[in-house]
Amino acid sequence: MAEGQAKLEQGQSELREEMSGLKGEVSGLKGEVSGLKGDVSGLRSEMSQGFTLLTELIKEKM
């Protein structure tokens, strides 16, 4: 009985370690997604500025 309890506790400990590692990975992925969202936002801003400049140039040429 004591041997079974020891194996159970060891398994629970290993599971906790694995869960902790997975939580860290998820946290890292959330950070990467946040960074990508920032990149996309920056690209949208640059595209908007580019279209504005292009529109102004077209108006000047007409």
Beta strands, then each sheet from edge to edge (+ up, - down):
end
